[in-house]
Amino acid sequence: MNDFGDPWITRHAHYFSDPDAGPDALLNDATEWLQYAYNAIQLLAELVDERENIDAQRLPIMLEGISAFIDMGARCATQAHERMQWQQIQDETAQPPA
């Protein structure tokens, strides 16, 4: 198997966000990645339903790809949550005490 083929890509995929992206943009990205995962699962379900014989070598690659989509969506959501908390802390510290 090629060390830099599909399995390598799915094991080494990471989400790198724009450092200036706000929580809304990150949540939009999370939604997009999770939609990719959903559509891939739907496609896989259709392929399994249509065929009795599934290519056992390609199935793990597709499942790893789906897990990469889900992981990227989770990372986006986590970063959005962290940035919302950071903005809240900055807003609280920027306000003068009453």
ChimeraX attribute file (.defattr): number of C-alpha atoms within 10 A of each C-alpha:
attribute: neighborCount
match mode: 1-to-1
recipient: residues
	/A:1	6
	/A:2	7
	/A:3	8
	/A:4	9
	/A:5	10
	/A:6	15
	/A:7	17
	/A:8	13
	/A:9	15
	/A:10	18
	/A:11	13
	/A:12	9
	/A:13	13
	/A:14	13
	/A:15	15
	/A:16	9
	/A:17	15
	/A:18	9
	/A:19	7
	/A:20	7
	/A:21	12
	/A:22	15
	/A:23	20
	/A:24	14
	/A:25	15
	/A:26	22
	/A:27	20
	/A:28	15
	/A:29	21
	/A:30	24
	/A:31	17
	/A:32	16
	/A:33	22
	/A:34	21
	/A:35	15
	/A:36	17
	/A:37	22
	/A:38	15
	/A:39	12
	/A:40	17
	/A:41	15
	/A:42	12
	/A:43	12
	/A:44	16
	/A:45	11
	/A:46	11
	/A:47	13
	/A:48	13
	/A:49	11
	/A:50	10
	/A:51	9
	/A:52	7
	/A:53	9
	/A:54	12
	/A:55	9
	/A:56	8
	/A:57	8
	/A:58	11
	/A:59	12
	/A:60	12
	/A:61	18
	/A:62	17
	/A:63	16
	/A:64	17
	/A:65	21
	/A:66	22
	/A:67	16
	/A:68	22
	/A:69	25
	/A:70	20
	/A:71	19
	/A:72	22
	/A:73	25
	/A:74	19
	/A:75	21
	/A:76	25
	/A:77	20
	/A:78	16
	/A:79	19
	/A:80	23
	/A:81	16
	/A:82	13
	/A:83	18
	/A:84	15
	/A:85	13
	/A:86	12
	/A:87	14
	/A:88	12
	/A:89	11
	/A:90	11
	/A:91	10
	/A:92	11
	/A:93	10
	/A:94	9
	/A:95	8
	/A:96	6
	/A:97	6
	/A:98	3
